[in-house]
Amino acid sequence: MARRDEQRGDRRNRNPDEERDSEIVEKLVHINRVAATVKGGRRFSFAALMVVGDQKGRVGFGHGKAREVPEAIRKATEEAKKSMIRVPLRESRTQHHDGNGRWGAGKVMVRAAPPGTGVIAGGPMRAVLETLGVQDVVGKSVGSSNPYNMVRATFEALKAQSSPRQVAAKRGKKVSDVIGRRSDGASAAPASQEAATADAEG
């Protein structure tokens, strides 16, 4: 009985930040050995690129450098947690619209996909999209394969995402007015349902 009370007390005393950290998923994207030439030879260190996310619409990336791999990963993870951004998701599974991102020579295209598609993307892009919590998306890299450029380009594409609610707020209209009648001849009923979902997602 006393043990149960202790466990309940631990749950009550738990810091909200700790709970948030426990939900965060961490992925190592790339690790690189760096050599610095100094008097007497070369000194090696390691650079790590990490991506973190809560799989509920928040994601961040960070870069860390240290003499040992675990320390480089720790530094990169801390930086990634500080730089997390929120991306609006449609039905908590895909993006609201297609997007392009560019960073240096890295160019990426990210497209919304119907249910059941899965995450069709490779390497660094997949790591970012999976930690973000996207379940259906198609990604394509058409530029540099450098992981740093690819991750930054993917983040540029994600930052450009906007939900119907955000667009409606900017234009001073209702969400249903922004979505309106679809160009493919679909009835207004699905549009109103999507508007209701967008309002609920906030």
LINKA-V134645 format. One record per backbone hydrogen bond with DSSP energy under -1.0 kcal/mol. NH is the residue of the N-H (numbers start at 0). CO is the residue of the C=O. If there is no record, write none. Layout:
NH/CO
NH/CO
This chain:
4/0
5/1
6/2
7/3
8/4
9/5
10/6
11/7
12/8
18/14
19/15
20/16
21/17
22/18
24/52
26/50
28/48
29/48
31/46
33/44
35/42
37/40
40/37
42/35
44/33
45/65
46/31
47/63
48/29
49/61
50/26
51/59
52/24
53/57
54/130
56/131
58/84
59/51
61/49
63/47
65/45
71/67
72/68
73/69
74/70
75/71
76/72
77/73
78/74
79/75
80/76
81/77
82/78
84/58
86/56
89/93
92/89
93/89
98/109
100/107
102/105
105/102
107/100
108/139
109/98
110/137
116/113
119/136
124/121
126/122
127/123
128/124
129/125
130/126
131/127
132/128
133/128
134/92
135/92
136/117
137/110
138/119
139/108
141/106
143/104
149/145
150/146
151/147
152/148
153/149
154/150
155/151
156/152
157/153
158/154
160/157
166/162
167/163
168/164
169/165
170/166
171/167
172/167
177/173
178/174
179/175
184/181
191/187
192/188
193/189
194/190
195/191
196/192
197/193
198/194
199/195
200/196
201/197
